[in-house]
Amino acid sequence: MLNNKIALMLSLTLLTACASKKTDPEDFKLSVKDRFSTNIKGDGIKLFTYKAQLANLAEPDFPLPHNERIEQVKRKSRAQSGKRYKQPDLSDWTQQIELGLSKTLAMTGYCREGFMELSRIIEVGRAEIRGECNEGATEADKQKFSS
């Protein structure tokens, strides 16, 4: 009897520990595909777009978020439940996107003095951040980053 109580308490402790584990942005490292594009305007304004998506979204049978929402609405109306839709927790994914962007900017040296964020779209499995560098383009920037 005492062994059963100890086993139950140990199981509950382990279950609680596993459930409370916070995802590390590095957990996404191998499963994210990202793309960084630059755009230097004639007056020296430096713009960029950073896009990322989970690698498994490239698989053809993975439903798009819009289709997922449509299916959720259909299921909700069939269930006739009064419960509100719970938004997914995107904090870990957002952290990963911000980490990827900061590493990309550091590696390329594109925005040496920081940037101003123009727009941000964070969805389940995909994201896009557009920005403008705080500094203007030098001749070296124009040679290195112009297409």
DSSP file with accessible surface (Angstrom, degrees, kcal/mol):
  #  RESIDUE AA STRUCTURE BP1 BP2  ACC     N-H-->O    O-->H-N    N-H-->O    O-->H-N    TCO  KAPPA ALPHA  PHI   PSI    X-CA   Y-CA   Z-CA
    1    1 A M     >        0   0  164      0, 0.0     4,-1.7     0, 0.0     5,-0.1   0.000 360.0 360.0 360.0 -44.7    0.0    0.0    0.0
    2    2 A L  H  >  +     0   0  121      1,-0.2     4,-2.3     2,-0.2     5,-0.2   0.887 360.0  54.7 -63.9 -38.3    2.8    2.4    0.9
    3    3 A N  H  > S+     0   0  128      1,-0.2     4,-2.6     2,-0.2    -1,-0.2   0.873 106.1  52.1 -63.4 -37.7    4.6    1.5   -2.3
    4    4 A N  H  > S+     0   0  116      2,-0.2     4,-2.4     1,-0.2    -1,-0.2   0.900 109.6  48.7 -65.2 -41.3    1.5    2.4   -4.4
    5    5 A K  H  X S+     0   0  120     -4,-1.7     4,-2.6     2,-0.2    -2,-0.2   0.918 112.9  47.6 -65.3 -41.7    1.3    5.8   -2.7
    6    6 A I  H  X S+     0   0   92     -4,-2.3     4,-2.6     2,-0.2     5,-0.2   0.929 112.5  49.4 -64.3 -43.8    5.0    6.6   -3.3
    7    7 A A  H  X S+     0   0   49     -4,-2.6     4,-2.5     1,-0.2    -2,-0.2   0.913 112.0  48.6 -62.8 -40.5    4.6    5.5   -6.9
    8    8 A L  H  X S+     0   0  107     -4,-2.4     4,-2.4     2,-0.2    -2,-0.2   0.931 112.6  47.3 -65.9 -43.9    1.6    7.7   -7.4
    9    9 A M  H  X S+     0   0  125     -4,-2.6     4,-2.2     2,-0.2    -2,-0.2   0.908 112.7  49.4 -64.7 -40.1    3.3   10.7   -5.8
   10   10 A L  H  X S+     0   0  105     -4,-2.6     4,-2.5    -5,-0.2     5,-0.2   0.927 110.8  50.2 -64.4 -42.4    6.4   10.2   -7.9
   11   11 A S  H  X S+     0   0   74     -4,-2.5     4,-2.6     1,-0.2    -2,-0.2   0.917 111.2  48.3 -62.1 -44.3    4.3    9.9  -11.1
   12   12 A L  H  X S+     0   0   94     -4,-2.4     4,-2.4     2,-0.2    -1,-0.2   0.901 111.0  51.0 -64.5 -39.2    2.4   13.1  -10.3
   13   13 A T  H  X S+     0   0   92     -4,-2.2     4,-2.2     2,-0.2    -2,-0.2   0.932 112.8  45.2 -63.6 -45.7    5.7   14.9   -9.6
   14   14 A L  H  X S+     0   0  103     -4,-2.5     4,-2.4     2,-0.2     5,-0.2   0.909 112.6  51.3 -65.1 -41.1    7.2   13.8  -12.9
   15   15 A L  H  X S+     0   0  115     -4,-2.6     4,-2.4    -5,-0.2    -2,-0.2   0.926 110.8  48.2 -63.2 -43.4    4.0   14.6  -14.8
   16   16 A T  H  X S+     0   0   94     -4,-2.4     4,-1.7     1,-0.2    -1,-0.2   0.915 110.9  51.1 -63.4 -42.3    3.9   18.1  -13.3
   17   17 A A  H  < S+     0   0   58     -4,-2.2     4,-0.4     1,-0.2    -2,-0.2   0.917 112.6  45.7 -63.5 -42.3    7.6   18.7  -14.1
   18   18 A C  H >< S+     0   0   96     -4,-2.4     3,-1.0     1,-0.2    -1,-0.2   0.894 111.8  51.6 -68.2 -40.2    7.2   17.6  -17.8
   19   19 A A  H 3< S+     0   0   85     -4,-2.4    -1,-0.2     1,-0.2    -2,-0.2   0.817 109.9  49.4 -68.3 -29.2    4.0   19.7  -18.2
   20   20 A S  T 3< S+     0   0   88     -4,-1.7    -1,-0.2    -5,-0.2     2,-0.2   0.463  78.6 124.5 -92.3   1.9    5.7   22.9  -16.9
   21   21 A K    <   -     0   0  136     -3,-1.0     2,-0.4    -4,-0.4    -3,-0.0  -0.431  57.3-137.8 -65.3 125.2    8.8   22.6  -19.1
   22   22 A K        -     0   0  128     -2,-0.2     2,-0.2     1,-0.1    -1,-0.1  -0.687  20.0-114.1 -84.6 135.5    9.1   25.8  -21.1
   23   23 A T        -     0   0   50     -2,-0.4    -1,-0.1     1,-0.0     3,-0.0  -0.515  24.9-138.0 -71.3 133.0   10.1   25.5  -24.7
   24   24 A D    >   -     0   0   83     -2,-0.2     3,-2.6     1,-0.1     4,-0.4  -0.753  13.9-128.8 -89.4 135.0   13.5   26.9  -25.5
   25   25 A P  G >  S+     0   0   15      0, 0.0     3,-1.5     0, 0.0     4,-0.2   0.827 109.0  66.7 -53.9 -28.2   13.7   28.8  -28.8
   26   26 A E  G >  S+     0   0   68      1,-0.3     3,-1.5     2,-0.2     4,-0.3   0.733  83.2  75.0 -65.6 -19.0   16.7   26.6  -29.7
   27   27 A D  G <  S+     0   0   90     -3,-2.6     3,-0.3     1,-0.3    -1,-0.3   0.786  94.2  51.9 -62.0 -25.5   14.3   23.7  -29.9
   28   28 A F  G X> S+     0   0   37     -3,-1.5     3,-1.5    -4,-0.4     4,-0.5   0.554  80.0 106.3 -83.3  -9.7   13.1   25.1  -33.2
   29   29 A K  G X4 S+     0   0  131     -3,-1.5     3,-0.6     1,-0.3    -1,-0.2   0.811  83.8  34.1 -46.9 -48.6   16.6   25.3  -34.7
   30   30 A L  G 34 S+     0   0  168     -3,-0.3    -1,-0.3    -4,-0.3    -2,-0.1   0.630 116.4  54.5 -86.7 -11.5   16.4   22.4  -37.1
   31   31 A S  G <4 S+     0   0   48     -3,-1.5    24,-4.4    -4,-0.2     2,-0.5   0.289  87.6  90.9-108.8  12.8   12.8   22.7  -38.1
   32   32 A V  E <<  -A   54   0A  25     -3,-0.6     2,-0.5    -4,-0.5    22,-0.2  -0.917  52.2-163.1-113.5 132.8   12.6   26.3  -39.2
   33   33 A K  E     -A   53   0A 120     20,-3.1    20,-2.4    -2,-0.5     2,-0.3  -0.950  20.3-179.3-107.8 128.6   13.2   27.6  -42.8
   34   34 A D  E     -A   52   0A  83     -2,-0.5     2,-0.3    18,-0.2    18,-0.3  -0.878  16.4-162.2-129.2 162.1   13.8   31.3  -43.0
   35   35 A R  E     -A   51   0A 143     16,-2.8    16,-2.8    -2,-0.3     2,-0.5  -0.993   2.5-162.6-144.1 135.0   14.5   33.9  -45.7
   36   36 A F  E     -A   50   0A  46     -2,-0.3     2,-0.4    14,-0.2    14,-0.2  -0.977  11.7-177.1-120.8 119.7   16.0   37.3  -45.4
   37   37 A S  E     -A   49   0A  45     12,-2.7    12,-2.3    -2,-0.5     2,-0.3  -0.957   8.1-155.9-120.9 143.4   15.5   39.8  -48.2
   38   38 A T  E     -A   48   0A  39     -2,-0.4     2,-0.3    10,-0.2    10,-0.2  -0.785   8.4-171.6-114.8 155.8   16.9   43.3  -48.5
   39   39 A N  E     -A   47   0A  75      8,-2.3     8,-2.9    -2,-0.3     2,-0.6  -0.852   3.5-168.1-150.0 109.0   15.8   46.4  -50.4
   40   40 A I  E     -A   46   0A  27     -2,-0.3     6,-0.2     6,-0.2     2,-0.1  -0.896  17.7-145.5-102.0 120.1   18.0   49.5  -50.6
   41   41 A K    >   -     0   0   92      4,-2.8     3,-2.2    -2,-0.6    96,-0.1  -0.338  27.5-102.9 -79.6 164.8   16.1   52.5  -52.0
   42   42 A G  T 3  S+     0   0   80      1,-0.3    -1,-0.1     2,-0.1    -2,-0.0   0.801 121.3  54.6 -59.1 -30.5   17.7   55.2  -54.2
   43   43 A D  T 3  S-     0   0  124      2,-0.1    -1,-0.3     1,-0.0    -2,-0.0   0.346 125.2 -99.5 -89.1   9.0   17.8   57.6  -51.3
   44   44 A G  S <  S+     0   0    8     -3,-2.2    93,-2.2     1,-0.3     2,-0.3   0.451  70.5 149.9  93.0   0.5   19.7   55.1  -49.2
   45   45 A I        -     0   0   56     91,-0.2    -4,-2.8     1,-0.1     2,-0.6  -0.521  36.9-146.6 -68.7 130.5   16.8   53.8  -47.1
   46   46 A K  E     +A   40   0A   1     89,-0.4    87,-2.7    87,-0.3     2,-0.3  -0.897  21.8 176.7-106.3 114.1   17.5   50.2  -46.1
   47   47 A L  E     -AB  39 132A  34     -8,-2.9    -8,-2.3    -2,-0.6     2,-0.3  -0.776   2.9-176.8-110.5 157.3   14.5   48.0  -45.8
   48   48 A F  E     -AB  38 131A   3     83,-2.2    83,-2.1    -2,-0.3     2,-0.4  -0.984  17.6-152.9-149.3 160.3   14.3   44.3  -45.1
   49   49 A T  E     -AB  37 130A  32    -12,-2.3   -12,-2.7    -2,-0.3     2,-0.5  -0.994   9.1-166.4-133.6 127.4   11.8   41.4  -44.8
   50   50 A Y  E     -AB  36 129A   2     79,-2.9    79,-2.6    -2,-0.4     2,-0.4  -0.974  11.8-178.9-115.2 119.7   12.5   38.4  -42.6
   51   51 A K  E     +AB  35 128A  77    -16,-2.8   -16,-2.8    -2,-0.5     2,-0.3  -0.952   3.1 173.7-119.4 142.6   10.2   35.4  -43.2
   52   52 A A  E     +AB  34 127A   5     75,-2.3    75,-2.6    -2,-0.4     2,-0.3  -0.990   4.0 173.1-144.7 150.3   10.2   32.1  -41.4
   53   53 A Q  E     -AB  33 126A  61    -20,-2.4   -20,-3.1    -2,-0.3    73,-0.2  -0.985  41.3 -94.0-152.5 153.4    8.1   29.0  -41.3
   54   54 A L  E >   -A   32   0A  35     71,-2.6     3,-1.8    -2,-0.3     4,-0.3  -0.475  35.7-127.5 -65.3 138.9    8.2   25.6  -39.7
   55   55 A A  G >  S+     0   0   31    -24,-4.4     3,-1.7     1,-0.3     4,-0.2   0.850 106.6  61.9 -59.9 -34.1    9.8   23.1  -42.2
   56   56 A N  G >  S+     0   0   75    -25,-0.4     3,-1.0     1,-0.3    -1,-0.3   0.647  87.6  73.2 -72.8  -8.4    6.9   20.7  -41.8
   57   57 A L  G <  S+     0   0   16     -3,-1.8    -1,-0.3     1,-0.2    -2,-0.2   0.711  83.7  69.3 -72.5 -18.6    4.5   23.4  -43.2
   58   58 A A  G <  S+     0   0   56     -3,-1.7    -1,-0.2    -4,-0.3    -2,-0.2   0.668  75.0 104.0 -72.5 -15.2    6.1   22.7  -46.6
   59   59 A E  S X  S-     0   0  110     -3,-1.0     3,-1.5    -4,-0.2    -3,-0.0  -0.466  77.5-130.8 -68.7 137.4    4.4   19.3  -46.7
   60   60 A P  T 3  S+     0   0  131      0, 0.0    -1,-0.1     0, 0.0    -3,-0.0   0.788 100.1  54.2 -66.1 -28.4    1.4   19.4  -49.0
   61   61 A D  T 3  S+     0   0  136      2,-0.1    -2,-0.1     0, 0.0    -3,-0.1   0.394  78.7 107.5 -91.6  10.1   -1.1   17.8  -46.7
   62   62 A F  S <  S-     0   0   70     -3,-1.5     2,-0.0    -5,-0.2    -5,-0.0  -0.739  75.4-123.0 -83.8 121.4   -0.6   20.3  -43.8
   63   63 A P        -     0   0   64      0, 0.0    -2,-0.1     0, 0.0    -1,-0.0  -0.352  21.7-115.2 -68.4 143.5   -3.7   22.5  -43.8
   64   64 A L     >  -     0   0   91      1,-0.1     4,-2.4     4,-0.0     3,-0.2  -0.410  27.9-110.1 -71.2 152.8   -3.1   26.3  -44.1
   65   65 A P  H  > S+     0   0   14      0, 0.0     4,-2.5     0, 0.0     5,-0.2   0.879 119.2  55.0 -54.2 -37.5   -4.1   28.4  -41.1
   66   66 A H  H  > S+     0   0  108      1,-0.2     4,-2.1     2,-0.2     5,-0.1   0.938 109.7  46.2 -61.8 -45.1   -7.1   29.9  -43.0
   67   67 A N  H  > S+     0   0   77     -3,-0.2     4,-2.4     1,-0.2    -1,-0.2   0.868 110.2  54.6 -64.6 -35.6   -8.4   26.4  -43.7
   68   68 A E  H  X S+     0   0   52     -4,-2.4     4,-2.4     1,-0.2    -1,-0.2   0.922 107.7  49.5 -62.2 -43.7   -7.8   25.4  -40.0
   69   69 A R  H  X S+     0   0  119     -4,-2.5     4,-2.4     2,-0.2    -2,-0.2   0.904 109.8  51.0 -63.1 -41.2   -9.9   28.4  -38.9
   70   70 A I  H  X S+     0   0   63     -4,-2.1     4,-2.3     1,-0.2    -1,-0.2   0.937 111.2  48.1 -61.1 -45.0  -12.7   27.4  -41.3
   71   71 A E  H  X S+     0   0   81     -4,-2.4     4,-2.7     1,-0.2    -2,-0.2   0.891 110.0  52.6 -63.4 -37.8  -12.6   23.9  -39.9
   72   72 A Q  H  X S+     0   0   57     -4,-2.4     4,-2.8     2,-0.2    -1,-0.2   0.913 108.9  49.6 -64.1 -41.8  -12.7   25.2  -36.3
   73   73 A V  H  X S+     0   0   99     -4,-2.4     4,-2.6     2,-0.2     5,-0.2   0.925 111.7  48.9 -63.3 -42.2  -15.7   27.3  -37.0
   74   74 A K  H  X S+     0   0   98     -4,-2.3     4,-2.1     2,-0.2    -2,-0.2   0.930 113.5  46.1 -62.3 -45.6  -17.5   24.3  -38.6
   75   75 A R  H  X S+     0   0  128     -4,-2.7     4,-2.3     1,-0.2    -2,-0.2   0.912 112.6  51.0 -63.0 -40.6  -16.6   22.1  -35.6
   76   76 A K  H  X>S+     0   0   96     -4,-2.8     4,-1.4     1,-0.2     5,-0.8   0.918 110.4  47.7 -64.8 -42.8  -17.7   24.8  -33.2
   77   77 A S  H  <5S+     0   0   64     -4,-2.6    -1,-0.2     1,-0.2    -2,-0.2   0.877 112.5  50.0 -68.3 -33.8  -21.0   25.4  -34.9
   78   78 A R  H  <5S+     0   0  165     -4,-2.1    -1,-0.2    -5,-0.2    -2,-0.2   0.885 111.7  47.8 -68.2 -37.8  -21.7   21.6  -34.9
   79   79 A A  H  <5S-     0   0   70     -4,-2.3    -1,-0.2    -5,-0.2    -2,-0.2   0.733  91.6-152.0 -76.6 -20.5  -20.8   21.3  -31.3
   80   80 A Q  T  <5 +     0   0  164     -4,-1.4     2,-0.2     1,-0.2    -3,-0.2   0.849  36.1 162.2  53.1  35.0  -23.1   24.2  -30.4
   81   81 A S      < -     0   0   53     -5,-0.8    -1,-0.2     1,-0.1    -2,-0.1  -0.611  44.2-143.0 -87.7 151.4  -20.8   24.9  -27.4
   82   82 A G        +     0   0   84     -2,-0.2     2,-0.1    -3,-0.1    -1,-0.1   0.349  63.3 119.2 -90.7   6.7  -20.8   28.2  -25.6
   83   83 A K        -     0   0  165     -7,-0.1     2,-0.2     1,-0.1    -2,-0.1  -0.449  64.5-121.4 -76.5 145.1  -17.1   28.0  -25.0
   84   84 A R        -     0   0  222     -2,-0.1     2,-0.2     1,-0.1    -1,-0.1  -0.570  31.4-100.1 -82.1 149.9  -14.8   30.8  -26.4
   85   85 A Y        -     0   0  101     -2,-0.2     2,-0.6     1,-0.1    -1,-0.1  -0.494  35.9-136.6 -67.4 130.7  -12.0   29.9  -28.9
   86   86 A K        -     0   0  179     -2,-0.2    -1,-0.1    -3,-0.0    -3,-0.0  -0.819  15.9-127.8 -95.0 122.4   -8.7   29.9  -27.0
   87   87 A Q        -     0   0  143     -2,-0.6     2,-0.1     1,-0.1    -1,-0.0  -0.411  29.5-108.3 -65.8 140.7   -5.9   31.6  -28.9
   88   88 A P        -     0   0   53      0, 0.0     2,-0.8     0, 0.0    -1,-0.1  -0.386  31.9-108.6 -67.8 150.2   -2.8   29.5  -29.3
   89   89 A D        +     0   0  122      1,-0.1     4,-0.2    -2,-0.1     3,-0.2  -0.724  41.5 172.1 -81.5 110.1    0.3   30.5  -27.2
   90   90 A L     >  +     0   0   44     -2,-0.8     4,-3.0     1,-0.2     5,-0.2   0.241  45.2 106.3-102.8  12.2    2.7   32.0  -29.8
   91   91 A S  H  > S+     0   0   49      1,-0.2     4,-2.3     2,-0.2    -1,-0.2   0.910  82.1  44.8 -63.8 -42.3    5.2   33.3  -27.2
   92   92 A D  H  > S+     0   0   22     -3,-0.2     4,-2.1     2,-0.2    -1,-0.2   0.919 115.5  47.8 -67.0 -41.6    7.9   30.6  -27.9
   93   93 A W  H  > S+     0   0   13     -4,-0.2     4,-2.4     2,-0.2    -2,-0.2   0.918 111.7  50.4 -65.1 -42.0    7.4   30.9  -31.7
   94   94 A T  H  X S+     0   0   29     -4,-3.0     4,-2.6     1,-0.2     5,-0.2   0.924 109.2  51.8 -62.1 -42.4    7.7   34.7  -31.5
   95   95 A Q  H  X S+     0   0   90     -4,-2.3     4,-2.4    -5,-0.2    -1,-0.2   0.905 109.2  50.6 -60.3 -41.0   10.8   34.3  -29.4
   96   96 A Q  H  X S+     0   0   18     -4,-2.1     4,-2.8     2,-0.2    -2,-0.2   0.922 110.2  49.2 -64.7 -42.4   12.3   32.0  -32.1
   97   97 A I  H  X S+     0   0    2     -4,-2.4     4,-2.6     2,-0.2    -2,-0.2   0.935 112.2  47.6 -63.4 -45.7   11.5   34.5  -34.9
   98   98 A E  H  X S+     0   0   84     -4,-2.6     4,-2.5     2,-0.2    -1,-0.2   0.902 112.9  49.3 -63.6 -38.9   13.0   37.4  -33.0
   99   99 A L  H  X S+     0   0   48     -4,-2.4     4,-2.5    -5,-0.2     5,-0.2   0.935 111.3  49.3 -64.4 -45.3   16.1   35.3  -32.3
  100  100 A G  H  X S+     0   0    9     -4,-2.8     4,-2.3     1,-0.2    -2,-0.2   0.916 112.4  48.0 -61.5 -41.9   16.4   34.3  -35.9
  101  101 A L  H  X S+     0   0    5     -4,-2.6     4,-2.8     2,-0.2     5,-0.2   0.942 111.7  48.7 -65.7 -45.4   16.1   37.9  -37.1
  102  102 A S  H  X S+     0   0   63     -4,-2.5     4,-2.2     1,-0.2    -2,-0.2   0.912 113.3  47.3 -64.7 -38.4   18.7   39.2  -34.6
  103  103 A K  H  X S+     0   0   98     -4,-2.5     4,-2.7     2,-0.2    -1,-0.2   0.906 112.3  50.5 -67.4 -39.2   21.2   36.4  -35.6
  104  104 A T  H  X S+     0   0   15     -4,-2.3     4,-2.5    -5,-0.2     5,-0.3   0.930 111.4  47.4 -64.6 -44.5   20.6   37.1  -39.3
  105  105 A L  H  X>S+     0   0   16     -4,-2.8     4,-2.1     1,-0.2     5,-0.6   0.900 113.5  48.8 -64.3 -38.3   21.1   40.8  -38.9
  106  106 A A  H  <5S+     0   0   82     -4,-2.2    -2,-0.2    -5,-0.2    -1,-0.2   0.918 113.3  46.5 -66.6 -42.8   24.3   40.2  -36.9
  107  107 A M  H  <5S+     0   0  155     -4,-2.7    -2,-0.2     1,-0.2    -1,-0.2   0.894 121.0  36.7 -67.5 -40.4   25.7   37.7  -39.4
  108  108 A T  H  <5S-     0   0   35     -4,-2.5    -1,-0.2    -5,-0.2    -2,-0.2   0.753  93.7-139.6 -84.5 -25.7   24.9   39.9  -42.4
  109  109 A G  T  <5 +     0   0   26     -4,-2.1     3,-0.4    -5,-0.3    -3,-0.2   0.740  55.5 139.4  72.0  23.1   25.7   43.3  -40.8
  110  110 A Y      < +     0   0    0     -5,-0.6     2,-0.8    -6,-0.3    -4,-0.1   0.948  69.5  30.8 -69.7 -50.9   22.7   44.8  -42.6
  111  111 A a    >   +     0   0   14     -6,-0.2     3,-1.1     1,-0.2    -1,-0.3  -0.770  68.3 169.0-109.3  87.9   21.4   47.0  -39.8
  112  112 A R  T 3  S+     0   0  123     -2,-0.8    -1,-0.2    -3,-0.4     3,-0.1   0.796  78.8  40.1 -71.5 -27.4   24.4   48.0  -37.8
  113  113 A E  T 3  S-     0   0  135      1,-0.4    -1,-0.3    22,-0.0     2,-0.1   0.042 120.2 -97.8-110.7  23.7   22.7   50.6  -35.7
  114  114 A G    <   -     0   0   30     -3,-1.1    20,-2.5    20,-0.1    -1,-0.4  -0.288  40.6-107.4  90.4-175.8   19.4   48.7  -35.1
  115  115 A F  E     -C  133   0A  68     18,-0.3     2,-0.5    19,-0.1    18,-0.2  -0.967   8.5-121.2-151.5 163.4   16.1   49.0  -36.9
  116  116 A M  E     -C  132   0A  99     16,-3.1    16,-2.5    -2,-0.3     2,-0.4  -0.944  33.6-126.4-108.2 127.9   12.5   50.2  -36.7
  117  117 A E  E     -C  131   0A  79     -2,-0.5    14,-0.3    14,-0.2     3,-0.1  -0.630  26.1-179.3 -77.3 127.8    9.9   47.5  -37.1
  118  118 A L  E     -     0   0A  73     12,-2.6     2,-0.3    -2,-0.4    13,-0.2   0.811  65.5  -8.5 -94.6 -39.5    7.4   48.4  -39.8
  119  119 A S  E     -C  130   0A  36     11,-1.6    11,-2.4     2,-0.0    -1,-0.4  -0.987  54.9-163.0-157.3 158.0    5.1   45.3  -39.5
  120  120 A R  E     -C  129   0A  90     -2,-0.3     2,-0.5     9,-0.2     9,-0.2  -0.981   4.3-177.0-147.4 129.9    4.9   41.9  -37.9
  121  121 A I  E     +C  128   0A  84      7,-2.7     7,-2.4    -2,-0.3     2,-0.5  -0.981   8.1 178.1-127.8 116.3    2.7   38.9  -38.7
  122  122 A I  E     +C  127   0A  35     -2,-0.5     2,-0.3     5,-0.2     5,-0.2  -0.982  11.6 159.2-120.6 117.6    3.1   36.0  -36.3
  123  123 A E  E >   -C  126   0A  64      3,-2.8     3,-1.3    -2,-0.5     2,-0.4  -0.822  54.9 -67.9-126.4 171.4    0.9   32.9  -37.0
  124  124 A V  T 3  S-     0   0   66     -2,-0.3   -34,-0.0     1,-0.3     3,-0.0  -0.440 120.7  -5.7 -62.5 114.8    1.0   29.3  -36.0
  125  125 A G  T 3  S+     0   0    5     -2,-0.4   -71,-2.6   -72,-0.1     2,-0.3   0.377 127.4  62.9  84.5  -5.2    4.0   27.9  -37.9
  126  126 A R  E <   +BC  53 123A  59     -3,-1.3    -3,-2.8   -73,-0.2     2,-0.3  -0.996  52.8 171.7-151.6 153.4    4.9   31.0  -39.9
  127  127 A A  E     -BC  52 122A   9    -75,-2.6   -75,-2.3    -2,-0.3     2,-0.3  -0.986  12.8-163.6-157.6 158.7    5.9   34.6  -39.4
  128  128 A E  E     -BC  51 121A  46     -7,-2.4    -7,-2.7    -2,-0.3     2,-0.4  -0.968   3.4-173.4-148.8 131.7    7.1   37.8  -41.2
  129  129 A I  E     -BC  50 120A   1    -79,-2.6   -79,-2.9    -2,-0.3     2,-0.4  -0.998   6.6-167.1-125.6 126.8    8.8   40.9  -39.8
  130  130 A R  E     +BC  49 119A  97    -11,-2.4   -12,-2.6    -2,-0.4   -11,-1.6  -0.908  18.6 164.4-110.3 141.2    9.4   43.9  -42.0
  131  131 A G  E     -BC  48 117A   1    -83,-2.1   -83,-2.2    -2,-0.4     2,-0.4  -0.948  33.9-131.8-151.1 171.0   11.7   46.7  -40.9
  132  132 A E  E     -BC  47 116A  56    -16,-2.5   -16,-3.1    -2,-0.3   -85,-0.2  -0.998  32.2-120.5-128.0 128.7   13.8   49.7  -41.8
  133  133 A a  E     - C   0 115A   5    -87,-2.7   -87,-0.3    -2,-0.4   -18,-0.3  -0.347  14.3-131.2 -66.9 149.1   17.4   50.1  -40.6
  134  134 A N  S    S+     0   0   97    -20,-2.5     2,-0.3   -89,-0.1   -19,-0.1   0.755  89.7  59.4 -72.0 -25.1   18.2   53.1  -38.5
  135  135 A E  S    S-     0   0   15    -21,-0.4   -89,-0.4     1,-0.1     2,-0.1  -0.717  86.8-114.4-105.0 157.2   21.2   54.0  -40.6
  136  136 A G        -     0   0   48     -2,-0.3     2,-0.3   -91,-0.1   -91,-0.2  -0.376  42.9 -86.4 -81.2 165.6   21.3   54.9  -44.3
  137  137 A A        -     0   0   19    -93,-2.2     2,-0.2   -96,-0.1    -1,-0.1  -0.525  37.3-150.4 -76.9 135.1   23.1   52.7  -46.9
  138  138 A T     >  -     0   0   65     -2,-0.3     4,-2.4     1,-0.1     5,-0.2  -0.470  34.8-100.9 -88.9 172.4   26.8   53.2  -47.5
  139  139 A E  H  > S+     0   0  125      1,-0.2     4,-2.1     2,-0.2     5,-0.2   0.900 126.7  53.5 -61.4 -37.7   28.4   52.5  -50.9
  140  140 A A  H  > S+     0   0   64      1,-0.2     4,-2.6     2,-0.2    -1,-0.2   0.904 107.6  50.7 -64.6 -39.3   29.6   49.2  -49.5
  141  141 A D  H  > S+     0   0    8      1,-0.2     4,-3.2     2,-0.2     5,-0.4   0.926 108.6  51.7 -61.4 -44.4   26.1   48.3  -48.4
  142  142 A K  H  X S+     0   0   66     -4,-2.4     4,-1.3     1,-0.2    -2,-0.2   0.896 113.6  44.0 -61.8 -40.1   24.8   49.1  -51.9
  143  143 A Q  H  < S+     0   0  162     -4,-2.1    -1,-0.2    -5,-0.2    -2,-0.2   0.908 119.4  41.6 -69.8 -42.1   27.4   46.8  -53.5
  144  144 A K  H  < S+     0   0  138     -4,-2.6    -2,-0.2    -5,-0.2    -3,-0.2   0.879 126.1  28.7 -74.7 -39.5   26.9   44.0  -51.0
  145  145 A F  H  < S+     0   0   27     -4,-3.2     2,-0.2    -5,-0.2  -107,-0.2   0.510  91.6 101.2-108.6  -5.5   23.1   44.0  -50.7
  146  146 A S     <        0   0   64     -4,-1.3  -107,-0.1    -5,-0.4    -4,-0.0  -0.592 360.0 360.0 -79.3 144.5   21.8   45.3  -54.0
  147  147 A S              0   0  166     -2,-0.2    -1,-0.1  -109,-0.1    -2,-0.1  -0.363 360.0 360.0 -80.5 360.0   20.5   42.6  -56.4
